[in-house]
Amino acid sequence: MAIPVTNIPVLTGKVAEKFIRQCEYNSKYLAGSEFTGTFEEKYGKMMERSKKFLEKNKK
């Protein structure tokens, strides 16, 4: 049985440190930031209007 050889990149040194810092920053400050309460409210209203439009224009 043959085992496929794959090239798995490994970060080392300053590149690895920078990558870890960036991941920690992203998880702390950017995770979930797209879905604020205001966004959810606007999205809900948009969905409501869309449903009403579809109901009104049903064939």
C-alpha positions, 0 to 999 in steps of 0.5 A: 500500500502506498502512502501519498507524499504531501507537502505541508507548509510549516511557519517558523520564526518571525513569520509564525509569530506574526501569523499567531498575533494576527490570528489572535487579533482577528479572533478578539476584534473581528469575530462576529463584528459583521452581525451587530444588533443594528444589522440584524434589525435591518436584515429582519426588516428586509426579510419581512419586506421580501416575504410580503413582496413574494406573497403579493406577487405570487402567481 
